[in-house]
């Protein structure tokens, strides 16, 4: 996980690009975020109802280690009816009034020259793989993975 901006968010979803709920049967997802002053861990067996699950990273969390494990919770059969995906997301910001240029990497930038002013700014969230808007999941553990290991 190479988080370089506090705006970057990560989700565990049943879809690689959209909000999609998931559940585990006879399994638990154990997650751990550590290093660089971050020590957050927990377990869960399903995403929030009708949604993907967001890693609980605040704007100040830049963990160096992210671990996800699927662990059997009993002697009964285990199953994950849908694949699990780690989806990364960063909102796109737009500022009106400048000139848009495209960098070598293909990234778009709005440039303001001396004397120019921004008339408005907006944050685009259509591609966010969560239906929760900007709220953090309340009451449920939240986090996930760069490396997934099944036992």
C-alpha positions as CSV (number, residue, x, y, z in Angstrom):
1,X,0.0,0.0,0.0
2,X,1.7,3.2,-1.1
3,X,-0.5,5.9,0.3
4,X,1.0,9.2,-0.8
5,X,-2.0,11.5,-0.1
6,X,-4.5,11.9,2.8
7,X,-7.2,11.9,0.2
8,X,-6.5,8.3,-0.9
9,X,-9.0,5.8,0.3
10,X,-9.1,2.0,0.1
11,X,-12.1,-0.4,0.1
12,X,-12.7,-4.1,0.1
13,X,-15.5,-4.8,-2.3
14,X,-17.1,-7.7,-4.2
15,X,-16.4,-5.6,-7.4
16,X,-13.0,-4.3,-8.6
17,X,-14.4,-0.8,-9.4
18,X,-17.8,-0.3,-7.7
19,X,-19.4,-0.5,-4.3
20,X,-20.5,-4.1,-3.8
21,X,-21.4,-5.9,-0.6
22,X,-19.7,-9.2,0.5
23,X,-20.0,-11.7,3.2
24,X,-17.9,-14.7,4.4
25,X,-19.3,-18.0,5.6
26,X,-17.2,-19.9,8.2
27,X,-14.4,-17.3,7.7
28,X,-13.3,-14.1,9.2
29,X,-11.3,-11.3,7.6
30,X,-8.5,-10.3,10.0
31,X,-6.9,-7.0,9.1
32,X,-4.0,-5.1,10.5
33,X,-2.5,-1.6,9.6
34,X,0.9,-0.9,11.2
35,X,4.1,1.0,11.1
36,X,4.7,4.7,10.8
37,X,2.8,5.5,14.0
38,X,-0.3,3.5,12.9
39,X,-1.5,0.5,14.9
40,X,-5.1,-0.5,13.9
41,X,-6.5,-4.0,13.7
42,X,-9.8,-6.0,13.8
43,X,-11.9,-8.7,12.3
44,X,-15.2,-8.9,10.4
45,X,-17.2,-11.4,8.4
46,X,-19.2,-9.0,6.1
47,X,-19.2,-5.5,4.6
48,X,-21.7,-2.9,5.7
49,X,-25.2,-3.8,4.3
50,X,-25.3,-3.0,0.6
51,X,-21.9,-1.5,0.5
52,X,-18.1,-2.1,0.2
53,X,-15.9,-1.8,3.4
54,X,-13.5,1.2,3.8
55,X,-10.2,0.8,5.5
56,X,-10.2,3.1,8.6
57,X,-7.4,5.4,7.6
58,X,-7.6,9.0,8.9
59,X,-5.9,11.8,7.0
60,X,-2.9,11.3,9.3
61,X,-2.4,7.5,8.8
62,X,0.3,6.4,6.4
63,X,0.9,2.7,7.5
64,X,3.9,0.9,6.1
65,X,2.4,-2.6,6.7
66,X,-1.1,-3.6,5.6
67,X,-2.1,-7.3,6.1
68,X,-5.3,-9.1,5.4
69,X,-5.9,-12.7,6.4
70,X,-8.9,-15.0,5.8
71,X,-9.2,-17.3,8.8
72,X,-11.5,-20.3,9.3
73,X,-13.8,-19.6,12.3
74,X,-15.0,-23.2,12.9
75,X,-15.0,-26.8,11.7
76,X,-17.8,-26.2,9.3
77,X,-17.4,-25.6,5.6
78,X,-15.9,-22.2,4.6
79,X,-16.9,-20.1,1.7
80,X,-16.7,-16.7,0.2
81,X,-19.5,-16.4,-2.4
82,X,-17.9,-13.5,-4.2
83,X,-14.3,-12.6,-4.9
84,X,-12.8,-9.9,-2.7
85,X,-11.1,-6.9,-4.3
86,X,-9.0,-4.1,-2.8
87,X,-10.1,-0.9,-4.6
88,X,-8.1,2.3,-4.3
89,X,-9.8,5.6,-4.8
90,X,-8.8,9.3,-4.7
91,X,-11.3,12.0,-5.5
92,X,-10.8,14.3,-8.4
93,X,-10.7,18.0,-7.6
94,X,-11.6,20.7,-10.1
95,X,-11.0,24.4,-9.8
96,X,-12.8,26.7,-12.3
97,X,-11.0,29.7,-13.8
98,X,-7.6,28.3,-14.6
99,X,-6.1,26.6,-17.6
100,X,-6.1,22.8,-17.8
101,X,-2.9,21.1,-18.9
102,X,-2.0,17.4,-19.1
103,X,1.3,16.3,-17.6
104,X,3.6,13.6,-19.0
105,X,2.0,10.9,-16.9
106,X,-1.4,11.8,-18.3
107,X,-2.6,13.5,-15.1
108,X,-4.6,16.6,-15.6
109,X,-3.7,19.9,-13.7
110,X,-5.4,23.2,-13.5
111,X,-2.9,26.0,-13.6
112,X,-3.4,29.5,-12.4
113,X,-1.1,32.2,-13.7
114,X,-0.3,35.5,-11.9
115,X,-3.5,37.5,-11.6
116,X,-5.9,34.6,-12.3
117,X,-8.5,33.6,-9.7
118,X,-10.5,30.5,-9.0
119,X,-14.3,31.1,-9.3
120,X,-15.3,27.8,-7.8
121,X,-14.0,24.4,-6.8
122,X,-15.6,21.0,-6.8
123,X,-14.8,17.4,-5.7
124,X,-15.9,14.6,-8.0
125,X,-16.9,11.4,-6.2
126,X,-18.9,9.5,-8.8
127,X,-16.2,6.7,-9.1
128,X,-16.0,6.2,-5.3
129,X,-16.4,2.5,-4.5
130,X,-18.7,3.2,-1.6
131,X,-22.3,4.3,-1.1
132,X,-21.6,5.9,2.3
133,X,-20.6,9.3,0.9
134,X,-17.9,10.9,3.0
135,X,-19.0,9.2,6.3
136,X,-16.8,6.7,7.9
137,X,-18.4,3.3,8.8
138,X,-19.8,3.7,12.3
139,X,-19.6,1.0,14.8
140,X,-18.0,-1.6,12.5
141,X,-14.3,-2.4,12.2
142,X,-12.8,-0.9,9.1
143,X,-9.6,-1.7,7.2
144,X,-8.1,-4.0,4.7
145,X,-5.3,-5.1,2.5
146,X,-2.5,-5.0,0.2
147,X,-1.5,-8.6,0.8
148,X,-4.2,-11.2,1.3
149,X,-3.3,-14.6,2.8
150,X,-5.7,-17.4,3.3
151,X,-5.0,-20.1,5.9
